[in-house]
Amino acid sequence: MIFALWVVAFVWGACWGSFLNVVIHRVPRDESVVSPGSRCGACGAAIRPWHNIPIVSYLALRGRCADCGARFSPRYMLVEAACGVLALVLFRGLVDPTDPDALLPGLALWGYWQIFVYALVALTFIDLEHTLLPWSITLPTTAVGLIGAFALPSLEPWSHVWGLAAGVLFFGFIYGLAWLMFKREALGLGDVVIAGMLGAWVGWQAMPFVVLAACTQGLLAAGIAKLYTVLTGKENALTLTTAELDARFDEVDEHADLPEHTAIPFGPFLALGGLEALLFGTSAFWAGVDAVVAPLLRALNAGG
């Protein structure tokens, strides 16, 4: 019985992943996510319902359109599988089918946190492809995070409010300081907004961990990407040149005076930090901080 519920949770998440593929493709292009139905980007043929089964259809068709044979990106199956796994992980952590009294509250939390992780998945893949974090996703998700924090009794609502403020103020400060010092963006306004969104969901206590994790993993990815470029002489999926950014967004004036460089979107690493804060918690992080700070405070008090 419990195993069957796990299967249902995975399939449920994979179905939402299929919808997120539509969101990832259409939102940056300002297209409706509802109409028309799923179509092949090469020939325009409608995707038949039996060819739109998450994961299974991609494997059965070997990643190709059933009409014209055009190859689909592996991203489609990856998003579906990732959402299925995340839905299952959340279900196992939040829902106890053996306890009738805790079942409904657990399902409510499961639904609440699914909204958060699905938004992170969509934002990650959109930012990787378009270096864009659409406000049409981040702002509504922020609002849902705050409303849910006040509506669900197991959450601490004011922690989420202060988390929103902390994320916006910290990254807004970096954004403004970069303009004053370098006369250009060190990060985009989209990063400021997604930082506020993360704070609204995980609370202010988790934000130091989110920032540290995002910066560490971002720097690591940038180093690997740069090393790959130096060794092979080829740009890779994580790097975009300034010229490519200009062509994509028609912002020639903004970058015309900048030297050629590579840029890695920061949004996916913020999203990863937020997901890690949710799945693994931040108690170990604060325990580590306390292990460093407490001896220093004792030493200062002893010296005083």
N, C-alpha and C positions, 0 to 999 in steps of 0.2 A: 504493500500500500504506500509506504513512504517512498520507495524507489519510483513508483509510478508518479507520485507528486513531483519528484525531482525531474523526471522526464518532461512532465507538463510544464514545469518552470523553465526548463531549458528551451523547449519549443516556443513557449510564450515569448521569451527574450529574443530568440532568433527571428520570430515574426516581426517584432519591433525593429530588429536590425534591418530587415528587408525594407521597412518603411524609412528608416534612417538613411538608407542608400539613396532614396528619392530626395530626402532633405538635403543630403550632402551635395547631390548633383544640381538641384534646382534652386535652392535658396541663394547661393552666390550669383546666380543668373537672374534673380528677381522673377522666377517663374512660380506658378502655383504648385503646391505639393499634392494637390487633390486631383486636379484635372489638367491635361488628359492622363489616362492610365499609363502604366509603365510601357516604354517603347525602346526599341533598339536605336541607339544613337547614330548608327551607320545607315540603315535602310529605312528607319521610321516605322517598322512593323510593330504592331501591338504585341506585347508579351502575353502569351496564353496563360491562363490561370495555372495549368499543370506544369508550365515551364517557369513558374514563379514561386516554387516551393523553396523555402530557405535552405541553403547549403546543398540539399539533395539535387535540385535542378541544375545548379552550377556544375556539380560533379558529373551528373548524367549527361549534360550537354558539352562537357569538357571545356567549359568556359566560353562557349561560342553561341552566337545567335542561331536559333533553329531555322531561320529563313535565309539569311545571307551568309552565315558562317563567320561574321565578324567576331573578333575576340573581345571578350569582356575583361575588364580589369579584375585581378584577384582580390582587389579591395572589397568587392561586393560580397564574396564569401567570407572574407576576413571580418568584416563588420557584423555579418549575421552570426558568425561563430562567437565573436567577442561578446556580443550582446546576450547570446544564449548562456555563455559561461558566467557572465556577470549576474544575470538574473538568477541563475542556479546558486551561485555563491551567496548572494543576498538572501535568497529564500532559506538556505540552510542555516544562515547566521541569525535570521530574524523571526522565522516562523517555526513554531513547535506544533506539529499536527497532533501530537499525543496529549496536549493540554487544551481542552475546550475553552477554558477561561482566557487563555492567552492567544488563542487562534486569531480572533478578529483584530486585536491590537497589533499582532505580528504582521498580518496581511496589510494593515494600513501603513505600517512602517515600510514594508516591502514595496508597496506601490509608491510611497513618497520617495524613497531612495533610488528607485528605478528612474524616476524623472531626472534626477541629478546625474546618474551615470550615463544615461542615454544622451543627455545634453553634452556631457564631456566627450563622448565618442564622436558625436556630430561635429562639435567645434574642433576637435583634434584633426579630423580628416579634411575639413574645410580649410583650416589654417595651413596644413601641410601642402595642400594643392593651390590655394589662392592667396596665402598670407593675409587672411581676412577672418575676423571674428565677428560675425553678424550680430548686431544689437537686437535683431528680431528673434534671436535665440537667447542671448545672455540676459536681456532685461526681463522678459517673461519668466525665465527660469529663476532669476533672483527673486521676483515677486512671489513665485510659488514656494521657494525656500523659506521666505519669511512668514508667509501665511501658514504653511505647514508647521513651522516651529511654534507658532502660537496655538495652533489647533490640536496638535498631538501632545498629550499630557506627559509623555516620557522625555520630551525635549526641553531644553532651557532656552526660552525664546530670546531673552536679552543677550545671551551669549552670541546668538546669530545676528542680532542687530549690531552689536559692537564688532562682530566679525566683518560685516559689510563695511562699516565705517573704517576699520583698520585696513582692509584691503584697498579701498579707494584712496584713502589718505596716503598710505605708504607709497603705492605705485603712482599716484598723482604727484607726489613730491618728486619722485625720480623723473617723471615726465617733464615737470616744470623746470627742474634743475638742469636737465639736459638742454632744454631750449635756451636757458640763460647762459650756459657755459659753452655749448657747441653750436647753437643756432639751428639745431635739427633734432629730430626725434631719436631718443635712445630706445624707446619702445612706443608702440602705438596706443591710441586711446582705447582700442579694443582690449589690450592687455590690462589697462586700468579697470575696465568694466568687468572683465572675467575674474580679476582678483577680488572685486567686490562681490561678485556672484559666489565665488568659492567661500568667502567669509560668511556670507548669508546662509550657507549650507552647513559648513563644518564648524563654525563658531570661532571666536577670536583666539581661544586657547590653541587651536590647531594651525593658525596662520604662520607663526614662526617656522614650524615644521614644513609647511607647504612651500614657503619662500625658499628655505634652505634646500629642500629636496629639488625644487624646480631649477634653482640656480646651479646646483651641483650637477644634476643630470644634463642640463642644457650645455654647460661648459664641457662636460665629457663628450657629448654628441658633437659639439662644434670642433673639439680637438680631433675626434675620429674622422669627421667629414673633411677637415682641412688636411689631415695626414693622407687620406685617400686621394684628395685632389692633387697634392704634391707628388705622391708616388706614381699616380696613373696619368696625371695631366687631364683628367676628365672631371667634369662637374657631376654631382650625384643627386639623388632624389631629395636629400636634405638641404642642398645649397641652391641658391638662386643669385645670379649676378644682378647688379644694379640695373643694367640694361634690360634684363628680363623682367624685373619688377616694373620698370618704366613702361615697357611694351604692354604689360598685363593691365596696368591700372591707368595708363595715359597720364602719369604724373611726372612728365619730363622736367618741368620747371623745378620740382621739389628736389630732384636728384641730379640735375645737370652739372652742378659744381662739385659733385662728390667723385672721388677716385673709384676705379673699378674695385669691387669687393664682393664678398659672399655674405649672404644673410640667412640665418636660420630662424624661423618663426618661434617665438617664445611661448605662445599659447598652448601648444601640446605639452610642454613641460610643466606649465602651471596646472593643466588638467591632470597630468600624471601625478603631481604632488597632491592634488585634491583627492584623487582616487586612492592613493596610498594612505592618506590621512583617514579616509573612511574605512578602508578594509583592514588596516593594521593598527589604527589608533596612534596616539601620540604620547602615551604614558612613558614609553621607553625614551623618547626624546627629552621629555621634561625630567625624567630620572637622571639622564646624562647631564643635563644642565645643572641640576641640583648637586650632582657629584662634583662638578667643577666649581660652582659658585659657593656652595656651603663652606668648603675649607678656606676659601678666600675671605669670606665674611668672618669666620672664626679667627683667622689670622689678624684681620683688621681690628676686630674687637679686642683681641689680646694685646695688640700693639697700643690701642687707645687706653 
